């Protein structure tokens, strides 16, 4: 894996809300969901939920995930698609294993 790509993935996954969005797309869907579905999941599972989860998703969370190549977002259709990546899944597994019990 290219070092720049690895850095982009780590930056994208350094935020709990972005990890929640990616995990939701990986584990709870067929890899595709609406912005509203992902925003609701982030809002209801975040330790520090944003006041407007859909706005935060569109303007803060999705741009970083797209930049790293982890998702594709269609703003016209309001759909988000996870771009499967074994490295991302490995990173999330390690992060999951290191989280204190009872945290999202």
TIRO-2110 file (N, C-alpha, C; in Angstrom, 1 decimal):
// TIRO-2110
0.8, -1.2, 0.0, N, 1, A
0.0, 0.0, 0.0, CA, 1, A
0.9, 1.2, 0.0, C, 1, A
0.5, 2.2, -0.8, N, 2, A
1.2, 3.5, -0.9, CA, 2, A
1.1, 4.2, 0.4, C, 2, A
2.2, 4.8, 0.9, N, 3, A
2.3, 5.5, 2.2, CA, 3, A
1.3, 6.7, 2.2, C, 3, A
1.1, 7.4, 1.1, N, 4, A
0.2, 8.5, 1.1, CA, 4, A
-1.3, 8.1, 1.2, C, 4, A
-1.6, 6.9, 0.6, N, 5, A
-2.9, 6.4, 0.8, CA, 5, A
-3.1, 5.9, 2.2, C, 5, A
-2.1, 5.3, 2.8, N, 6, A
-2.2, 4.8, 4.2, CA, 6, A
-2.5, 6.0, 5.1, C, 6, A
-1.7, 7.1, 4.9, N, 7, A
-1.9, 8.4, 5.7, CA, 7, A
-3.3, 8.9, 5.5, C, 7, A
-3.8, 8.9, 4.3, N, 8, A
-5.2, 9.4, 4.1, CA, 8, A
-6.2, 8.6, 4.8, C, 8, A
-6.0, 7.2, 4.8, N, 9, A
-7.0, 6.3, 5.5, CA, 9, A
-6.9, 6.6, 7.0, C, 9, A
-5.7, 6.7, 7.5, N, 10, A
-5.6, 7.0, 9.0, CA, 10, A
-6.2, 8.3, 9.3, C, 10, A
-6.0, 9.4, 8.5, N, 11, A
-6.7, 10.7, 8.8, CA, 11, A
-8.2, 10.5, 8.7, C, 11, A
-8.7, 9.8, 7.7, N, 12, A
-10.1, 9.6, 7.6, CA, 12, A
-10.7, 8.9, 8.8, C, 12, A
-10.0, 7.9, 9.3, N, 13, A
-10.6, 7.1, 10.4, CA, 13, A
-10.2, 7.6, 11.8, C, 13, A
-9.6, 8.8, 11.9, N, 14, A
-9.2, 9.3, 13.2, CA, 14, A
-10.3, 10.0, 14.0, C, 14, A
-11.5, 10.0, 13.3, N, 15, A
-12.7, 10.6, 13.9, CA, 15, A
-13.7, 9.5, 14.2, C, 15, A
-14.3, 9.5, 15.4, N, 16, A
-15.2, 8.5, 15.8, CA, 16, A
-16.5, 8.5, 14.8, C, 16, A
-16.9, 9.7, 14.5, N, 17, A
-18.1, 9.8, 13.6, CA, 17, A
-17.9, 9.2, 12.2, C, 17, A
-16.7, 9.4, 11.7, N, 18, A
-16.4, 8.9, 10.4, CA, 18, A
-16.2, 7.3, 10.5, C, 18, A
-15.6, 6.8, 11.6, N, 19, A
-15.6, 5.4, 11.8, CA, 19, A
-17.0, 4.8, 11.9, C, 19, A
-17.9, 5.5, 12.6, N, 20, A
-19.2, 5.0, 12.7, CA, 20, A
-19.9, 4.9, 11.3, C, 20, A
-19.7, 5.9, 10.5, N, 21, A
-20.3, 5.9, 9.2, CA, 21, A
-19.8, 4.8, 8.3, C, 21, A
-18.4, 4.6, 8.3, N, 22, A
-17.9, 3.5, 7.6, CA, 22, A
-18.3, 2.1, 8.1, C, 22, A
-18.3, 2.0, 9.4, N, 23, A
-18.7, 0.7, 10.0, CA, 23, A
-20.2, 0.4, 9.6, C, 23, A
-21.0, 1.4, 9.7, N, 24, A
-22.4, 1.2, 9.3, CA, 24, A
-22.6, 0.7, 7.9, C, 24, A
-21.8, 1.4, 7.0, N, 25, A
-21.9, 1.0, 5.6, CA, 25, A
-21.4, -0.4, 5.4, C, 25, A
-20.3, -0.8, 6.1, N, 26, A
-19.7, -2.1, 6.0, CA, 26, A
-20.6, -3.2, 6.5, C, 26, A
-21.2, -3.0, 7.7, N, 27, A
-21.8, -4.0, 8.5, CA, 27, A
-23.3, -4.1, 8.5, C, 27, A
-23.9, -2.9, 8.3, N, 28, A
-25.4, -2.9, 8.4, CA, 28, A
-26.1, -2.7, 7.1, C, 28, A
-25.3, -2.6, 6.0, N, 29, A
-26.0, -2.4, 4.7, CA, 29, A
-25.3, -3.3, 3.7, C, 29, A
-25.7, -3.2, 2.5, N, 30, A
-25.0, -3.9, 1.4, CA, 30, A
-23.9, -3.0, 0.8, C, 30, A
-23.5, -2.0, 1.6, N, 31, A
-22.4, -1.1, 1.2, CA, 31, A
-22.9, 0.3, 0.7, C, 31, A
-24.2, 0.4, 0.6, N, 32, A
-24.9, 1.6, 0.1, CA, 32, A
-26.0, 2.0, 1.0, C, 32, A
-26.1, 3.3, 1.3, N, 33, A
-27.2, 3.8, 2.2, CA, 33, A
-27.4, 5.2, 1.8, C, 33, A
-28.6, 5.7, 2.3, N, 34, A
-28.9, 7.1, 2.1, CA, 34, A
-28.1, 8.0, 3.1, C, 34, A
-27.9, 9.2, 2.8, N, 35, A
-27.3, 10.2, 3.7, CA, 35, A
-28.1, 10.2, 5.0, C, 35, A
-29.4, 10.2, 4.9, N, 36, A
-30.2, 10.2, 6.1, CA, 36, A
-30.0, 9.0, 7.0, C, 36, A
-29.9, 7.8, 6.4, N, 37, A
-29.7, 6.6, 7.2, CA, 37, A
-28.3, 6.7, 8.0, C, 37, A
-27.3, 7.1, 7.2, N, 38, A
-26.0, 7.1, 7.9, CA, 38, A
-26.0, 8.2, 8.9, C, 38, A
-26.5, 9.4, 8.7, N, 39, A
-26.6, 10.4, 9.6, CA, 39, A
-27.3, 10.0, 10.9, C, 39, A
-28.4, 9.3, 10.8, N, 40, A
-29.2, 8.8, 11.9, CA, 40, A
-28.3, 7.9, 12.7, C, 40, A
-27.6, 7.0, 12.1, N, 41, A
-26.7, 6.0, 12.8, CA, 41, A
-25.6, 6.7, 13.5, C, 41, A
-25.0, 7.7, 12.9, N, 42, A
-23.9, 8.5, 13.5, CA, 42, A
-24.5, 9.2, 14.7, C, 42, A
-25.7, 9.9, 14.6, N, 43, A
-26.3, 10.7, 15.6, CA, 43, A
-26.6, 9.8, 16.8, C, 43, A
-27.2, 8.6, 16.6, N, 44, A
-27.6, 7.8, 17.7, CA, 44, A
-26.5, 6.9, 18.3, C, 44, A
-25.4, 6.8, 17.7, N, 45, A
-24.3, 6.0, 18.2, CA, 45, A
-23.0, 6.7, 18.6, C, 45, A
-23.0, 8.0, 18.4, N, 46, A
-21.8, 8.8, 18.7, CA, 46, A
-21.8, 9.2, 20.2, C, 46, A
-20.6, 9.2, 20.7, N, 47, A
-20.4, 9.6, 22.1, CA, 47, A
-20.7, 11.1, 22.2, C, 47, A
-20.4, 11.9, 21.2, N, 48, A
-20.6, 13.3, 21.2, CA, 48, A
-21.3, 13.6, 19.9, C, 48, A
-22.7, 13.4, 19.8, N, 49, A
-23.4, 13.5, 18.5, CA, 49, A
-23.4, 15.0, 18.1, C, 49, A
-23.3, 15.2, 16.8, N, 50, A
-23.5, 16.6, 16.3, CA, 50, A
-24.9, 17.0, 16.4, C, 50, A
-25.1, 18.3, 16.5, N, 51, A
-26.5, 18.9, 16.6, CA, 51, A
-27.3, 18.6, 15.4, C, 51, A
-26.7, 18.7, 14.2, N, 52, A
-27.3, 18.3, 12.9, CA, 52, A
-26.4, 17.3, 12.2, C, 52, A
-26.8, 16.0, 12.5, N, 53, A
-25.9, 14.9, 11.9, CA, 53, A
-25.8, 14.9, 10.4, C, 53, A
-26.9, 15.2, 9.8, N, 54, A
-26.9, 15.2, 8.3, CA, 54, A
-26.0, 16.3, 7.7, C, 54, A
-26.1, 17.5, 8.3, N, 55, A
-25.2, 18.6, 7.9, CA, 55, A
-23.8, 18.2, 8.2, C, 55, A
-23.5, 17.7, 9.4, N, 56, A
-22.1, 17.3, 9.7, CA, 56, A
-21.6, 16.3, 8.7, C, 56, A
-22.4, 15.3, 8.4, N, 57, A
-22.1, 14.3, 7.5, CA, 57, A
-21.7, 14.8, 6.1, C, 57, A
-22.6, 15.7, 5.6, N, 58, A
-22.3, 16.2, 4.2, CA, 58, A
-21.1, 17.2, 4.2, C, 58, A
-20.9, 18.0, 5.2, N, 59, A
-19.9, 19.0, 5.1, CA, 59, A
-18.6, 18.7, 5.8, C, 59, A
-18.6, 17.7, 6.7, N, 60, A
-17.4, 17.4, 7.4, CA, 60, A
-16.9, 16.0, 7.3, C, 60, A
-17.8, 15.1, 7.5, N, 61, A
-17.4, 13.7, 7.5, CA, 61, A
-17.2, 13.1, 6.1, C, 61, A
-18.2, 13.3, 5.2, N, 62, A
-18.1, 12.7, 3.9, CA, 62, A
-16.9, 13.2, 3.1, C, 62, A
-16.6, 14.5, 3.1, N, 63, A
-15.4, 15.0, 2.3, CA, 63, A
-14.1, 14.3, 2.7, C, 63, A
-13.9, 14.1, 3.9, N, 64, A
-12.7, 13.4, 4.3, CA, 64, A
-12.7, 11.9, 3.9, C, 64, A
-13.8, 11.3, 4.0, N, 65, A
-13.9, 9.9, 3.6, CA, 65, A
-13.8, 9.7, 2.1, C, 65, A
-14.3, 10.7, 1.4, N, 66, A
-14.2, 10.7, -0.1, CA, 66, A
-12.7, 10.9, -0.5, C, 66, A
-12.1, 11.9, 0.2, N, 67, A
-10.7, 12.2, -0.1, CA, 67, A
-9.8, 11.0, 0.0, C, 67, A
-10.1, 10.2, 1.0, N, 68, A
-9.3, 8.9, 1.3, CA, 68, A
-9.7, 7.8, 0.4, C, 68, A
-10.8, 8.0, -0.4, N, 69, A
-11.3, 7.0, -1.3, CA, 69, A
-12.1, 5.9, -0.7, C, 69, A
-12.6, 6.2, 0.5, N, 70, A
-13.4, 5.1, 1.3, CA, 70, A
-14.8, 5.1, 0.9, C, 70, A
-15.4, 6.2, 0.4, N, 71, A
-16.8, 6.2, 0.0, CA, 71, A
-16.9, 7.0, -1.3, C, 71, A
-18.0, 6.8, -1.9, N, 72, A
-18.5, 7.7, -3.0, CA, 72, A
-19.8, 8.2, -2.6, C, 72, A
-20.0, 9.5, -2.8, N, 73, A
-21.2, 10.2, -2.4, CA, 73, A
-21.9, 10.9, -3.6, C, 73, A
-23.1, 10.6, -3.8, N, 74, A
-23.9, 11.2, -4.8, CA, 74, A
-24.9, 12.2, -4.2, C, 74, A
-24.5, 13.5, -4.2, N, 75, A
-25.3, 14.5, -3.5, CA, 75, A
-26.7, 14.6, -4.1, C, 75, A
-26.8, 14.4, -5.4, N, 76, A
-28.1, 14.6, -6.1, CA, 76, A
-29.1, 13.5, -5.6, C, 76, A
-28.6, 12.3, -5.5, N, 77, A
-29.4, 11.1, -5.1, CA, 77, A
-29.4, 10.9, -3.6, C, 77, A
-28.5, 11.6, -2.9, N, 78, A
-28.4, 11.4, -1.4, CA, 78, A
-27.9, 10.1, -1.0, C, 78, A
-27.1, 9.4, -1.9, N, 79, A
-26.7, 8.0, -1.6, CA, 79, A
-25.2, 8.0, -1.3, C, 79, A
-24.8, 7.1, -0.4, N, 80, A
-23.4, 7.0, -0.1, CA, 80, A
-23.0, 5.5, -0.3, C, 80, A
-21.9, 5.3, -0.9, N, 81, A
-21.4, 3.9, -1.2, CA, 81, A
-20.1, 3.7, -0.6, C, 81, A
-19.9, 2.6, 0.2, N, 82, A
-18.6, 2.2, 0.7, CA, 82, A
-17.8, 1.6, -0.4, C, 82, A
-16.6, 1.9, -0.5, N, 83, A
-15.6, 1.3, -1.4, CA, 83, A
-14.8, 0.3, -0.6, C, 83, A
-15.1, -0.9, -0.7, N, 84, A
-14.5, -2.0, 0.1, CA, 84, A
-13.0, -1.9, 0.0, C, 84, A
-12.4, -2.0, 1.2, N, 85, A
-10.9, -2.0, 1.3, CA, 85, A
-10.5, -2.8, 2.5, C, 85, A
-9.7, -3.9, 2.2, N, 86, A
-9.3, -4.8, 3.3, CA, 86, A
-8.5, -4.0, 4.3, C, 86, A
-7.6, -3.1, 3.9, N, 87, A
-6.8, -2.3, 4.9, CA, 87, A
-7.7, -1.5, 5.8, C, 87, A
-8.7, -0.9, 5.3, N, 88, A
-9.7, -0.1, 6.2, CA, 88, A
-10.3, -1.1, 7.2, C, 88, A
-10.8, -2.2, 6.7, N, 89, A
-11.4, -3.2, 7.6, CA, 89, A
-10.5, -3.7, 8.7, C, 89, A
-9.2, -3.9, 8.3, N, 90, A
-8.2, -4.3, 9.3, CA, 90, A
-8.0, -3.2, 10.4, C, 90, A
-7.9, -1.9, 9.9, N, 91, A
-7.7, -0.8, 10.8, CA, 91, A
-8.9, -0.7, 11.8, C, 91, A
-10.1, -0.8, 11.2, N, 92, A
-11.3, -0.7, 12.1, CA, 92, A
-11.4, -1.8, 13.1, C, 92, A
-10.9, -3.0, 12.7, N, 93, A
-10.9, -4.1, 13.6, CA, 93, A
-9.9, -3.9, 14.8, C, 93, A
-8.8, -3.3, 14.5, N, 94, A
-7.8, -3.0, 15.6, CA, 94, A
-8.4, -1.9, 16.5, C, 94, A
-9.0, -0.9, 15.9, N, 95, A
-9.6, 0.2, 16.7, CA, 95, A
-10.7, -0.3, 17.5, C, 95, A
-11.5, -1.2, 17.0, N, 96, A
-12.6, -1.8, 17.7, CA, 96, A
-12.1, -2.6, 18.9, C, 96, A
-11.0, -3.3, 18.7, N, 97, A
-10.4, -4.1, 19.8, CA, 97, A
-9.9, -3.3, 20.9, C, 97, A
-9.5, -2.0, 20.6, N, 98, A
-8.8, -1.1, 21.5, CA, 98, A
-9.8, -0.2, 22.3, C, 98, A
-11.1, -0.2, 21.8, N, 99, A
-12.1, 0.7, 22.5, CA, 99, A
-12.5, 0.2, 23.8, C, 99, A
-12.7, 1.1, 24.8, N, 100, A
-13.2, 0.6, 26.1, CA, 100, A
-14.6, 0.1, 25.9, C, 100, A
-15.0, -0.9, 26.7, N, 101, A
-16.3, -1.5, 26.6, CA, 101, A
-17.4, -0.5, 26.8, C, 101, A
-18.4, -0.6, 26.0, N, 102, A
-19.6, 0.3, 26.1, CA, 102, A
-19.5, 1.6, 25.3, C, 102, A
-18.4, 1.8, 24.5, N, 103, A
-18.4, 2.9, 23.6, CA, 103, A
-18.6, 2.5, 22.2, C, 103, A
-19.2, 3.4, 21.4, N, 104, A
-19.5, 3.1, 20.0, CA, 104, A
-18.3, 2.9, 19.1, C, 104, A
END
